[in-house]
Every structure is written in structure tokens, then in C-alpha cells.
Amino acid sequence: MTQKLFGTDGVRGRANTAPMTAEMALRIGAAAGRYFRRDGSTAHRVVIGKDTRLSGYMFENALTAGFTSTGMNVLLLGPVPTPAVGMLTTSMRADVGVMISASHNPHHDNGIKFFGPDGFKLSDEAQTEIERLIFEGVEPANAVNIGRATRIDDGRFRYNERVKATLPAGMKLDGLKVVIDCANGAAYRTAPEVLWELGAEVIPVGISPNGLNINDKCGSTQPQIASETVIAHGADVGICLDGDADRLIIIDEKGQVADGDQIMALFATRWAEQGLLKNDTLVATVMSNLGLERFLHAKGLKLERTPVGDRYVVEAMRKGGFNLGGEQSGHLVMTDYATTGDGLLAGLQFLAALVDTGKPASELANSFETVPQLLKNVRYQAGQAPLDNAEVQATIAQAETQLSGKGRLLIRKSGTEPLIRVMAECEDDVLLNDVVDGIVAKVESVVS
């Protein structure tokens, strides 16, 4: 069965537009409830967290109705980071965890992500079976077996303590001036609390959510204000999270941005030196810069690439016994500490490196020279398949020939939006632009 709803990270779309409607959320909750309550007992639980989008209220209630209709007991966490849901799913002995979020997308989008009882995101097989139940329908529970819903008030505090415990024993952040940009999202209380409790001087940005301003001119995808704040306050470092706080970027003391590739390079080399990097391997996606791969190989370390999506990074890590992975976009996965990407946790590990080494952020966040990379997107309409077009395929084949031995090319469909992503890397800027622009123009001509 071909999945119709689930993308690379759950179900996502524009709120109140198919598939992200209240009716569909209710059906998703009922199907997931039936899937995880297969033995018919009444002891089953689901934890549900959300970010700060206005539509989160609607989806929280709809999912609760769906889960309770099949006899699942619902524990409502309110606004918490995505990694908190993964952690609390296991620590609260839940059968399934749900995060209502569209991550870095604007407020009008939303999504539903699932975690299994082990705290890891669901496999394709589990999602396919839930999707089958969504479309076939499920039998509701008897009236006496309808589930209960309970508001959990201390969820974020449990998460706070777990994250703080990932710093080396006894380490404090005293003397560090840290800008933290919470993207008006799920970590707007958690992140400043944790940093202040660890001793840092905290300068918060993006901590006034109103339901509509999540990721708006702030956060990991729009770090300009945070960068200016670092300079204005003479801060040591800036940490920019996205709307659900499962990824980050770093801003050094000069206001320069470091992406996930640079952060992974730092962590991989530090862990390797300390004998902590399992199998001397970092896991990253096909989007990570060629410069990262060259840097790791020069250090005697390996890079294993996966399809785009932190879920695929985690799957490769679990299969290969690796403990460090991530994405260029800022998902950092450290399975010694967490089951999914955690922007705040990764930020604390970067701060630990600052304390340990005494070096400035600009030195730690600039491990390798990047190969010029260009990414452009082309939007297409439902029902179109531009990558199947013969002329597009011929243009791509020609581009691959031009780049042979000089760089690399990656063409893919987005897993969360109707976009064709065209990315190339090459040290020849003219060739780089020619190749990407040529493919983009051909795809545009086909979709229009």
C-alpha cells in the first residue's frame, strides 16, 4: 500500500485544509489508538505535546477524541519541545507519543508526528498500518472502556532536568553570555529556564508566542535578529531553535551563522578524541556538505549518508550501532542522551565545548571549509510528476556529466511540501549556477 498521508516526518499540511483537518486528526487518533491498543486492555496511554500554533488547540482536542474513543488514556503535556515527547513517552510508560507541530514551517501549517513506546519515531511499516486503519475505519471502544484525558503540569520540568543532566558532572555555565532564540515556539519557556539554571547570563529572543508568530522572522531559519542581538550585547554565543526545538543553529560571537554540518564536525572530532564516537562514524544525510565528508576522512573518521529526514538518520544509527548523527539543517541526534533531534541538548553540548576549551565560538564552529552549495526549490501541483518527464531527466543527466569529478548533484522531492529540491556542490561557481539554474528552468517549464 502506498502511503497517502505520512511523509518523511508524520502528517503535515496547511491547517483546516486536507489532510490537516480536525476530522482527519480524529481519525488519525482513533487509528493510532487501535493500533497501539491491540490487546484490548484498559491500561494503555498516549502522551500528546504541541508547539505554540493557534491550530494546536484544535488538533489536540481532535486527537484526544480519537484516542479516547478507542479506550486510550491521554496525557496532555501542553507546549513542549518535540524531544520532550520522545523522552516522556518512555519515562511515563506510554504506548505512543504524539507531537503536534510543523517544525520550522509558518504558523498556518501544522503536523502530527508519532513516537513509539521506545521513544523513537515510528517505522514505515507502523505508519502504513496506521494509515490503513485510518481509511478502513476502526471499531470504537465500549462506553465503559472510553479513555480519560489528564493534563500533565510537570512535563516540561521533567524534560528540563533530563537535559541539564547531559552536561558533564559539576559543569556550570557561569560567565557565559548566551542569546537564545526560541522562535516563539515550543521551547519559549524551557530553553531560557535551563540556561539560567545552569548559570548562564541569558538574553532571550522569540519568547512571546501568540499563536501566529512561530518561526516569524526568528528561529533557526531566520537568525538575523538573534545575530544582531549577539553583537549588540557582546554575547559569547547565540543558539537558535526552530518551532518545535528539535534542531538548532549556532551564532558565534562575531554574529556569523554555523549550520548543523559545522556543529556535527565539532562533536564528531571531540567525541573521537575522547573515545566516545562509536565505530568512528558520523551519520548525516545526502544534503550535508562535501567539505564535512573531506574533513572527517582527513581525521580518519567515516561519514555514512542517508536520505533526508532525521528519522532516516536515526534508523541508520540504530542499525549500525552509531551514536552521533544529524542534518545540515540543524537536527543533531545523540542517542547516548535522546531518541530524536534535540536543539537545546545540542546547544548545551556546544556550550560545554566552550567551557572545556576556553576557545571562542567562532573557532569551534568553523571546523572545515565548505564546498560552495546551491539549493533551489520548484513548486509543483498535485498530480504532477516533473521528475518523470523525459526532458527533465535528460537535463539532469547532462548536469551530472558536467559535474563529474568536480562536485555532486542531488535532485529530490520534498517529503513535507510539494517541492522539487535541486542541490549541487562545486568549487566552480559559474558551473554551479549554470547546472542548478538549467535544471530549475526545465522543471519550471514542465510544471507550468
BELURPE-V580506 format. One line per field, one symbol per residue. ss: DSSP state (2 for helix, 1 for strand, 0 for the rest). phi: phi as a letter, one per 30 degrees, with the letter a starting at -180 (. if undefined). burial: 1 if it has 9 or more other ideal C-beta (glycine too) atoms within 8 Angstrom, else 0. Layout:
ss->???
phi->???
burial->???
This chain:
ss->0000001001111100100102222222222222220000000011111100000222222222222220001111111002222222222000011111000000001111111100001002222222222222000000222000111000222222222200000000000011111000000002222222200011111000000000000000000222222222200011111000001111100000110222222222222220000222111110000222222222000111110002222222222200011100001111000000002222222222222220002222000000001111111000000222022222222222222000111111100000111111110022222222222222222220
phi->.ddccdcdbicblddibecdcddddddddddddddccddidccdbbcbcaccdededddedddedddddcjddccccidbdedddeddeddchddabbccachdddddcaabccbdddicdddedddddddddeddibddddedcedccbdcdceddddedddddddeeidbcejdcbdbccihcdcdceddddddddjddccdbibbdbjbcdichaidcbdddddddeddciddabbcccecicbabccddcidccdddddddddddddddcicddhhbccbcddddeddddddddciccbccbddkdddddeddddcicbbalbedjdccbddcbcadbddedddddddddddciddedddcbdbdddebbbbcbdbcejdbddddddddddddddddddeiclbbbbadddbbdbcccbbbadcdddedddddddedddddddd
burial->0010110111111010000111011111111111111000000111111111101101111111111111111111111111111111110101111111111110101111111110111100011111111100010010000110100100110111011101100000100111111111111111111111011101111110101011110111011011111110101111111111111111111011011111111111111100001100111111111111111110101111010111111111110101111111111111100111111111111111111000011101111101111101110100000110100110110111011001101110010100111111110000111111111101110110
